[in-house]
Amino acid sequence: MNDLLNAAFTPIRLEVINDSAKHHGHAGDDGSGESHFTVVIESESFVGKSRLERQRMVNAALGDIPGQRVHALAIRAVAPGEAW
């Protein structure tokens, strides 16, 4: 995910956090330890875009990862200068 997001957005800040351990035994936990993630990304690419547009951009950059290989993906995408 890091490589795909870096290539698509040249982010100022990027964190891909594996939350899978918090969801062990819950729906979508396939036992791989890579089922639930949070993405925190700050990029100029998000200037003037709505929250929904930003989420769609991140999902598009990740291709088949969300929904196929990853059960849940939380996205926090901001433009430079916006509050986290």
Buried (B, 14 or more C-beta within 10 A) or exposed (E): BEEBBBEBBEBEEBEBEBEBEEBEEEEEBEEEEBBBBBBBBBBEBBEEBEEEEBBBBBBEBBEEBBEEBBBBBEBBBBBEEEEE
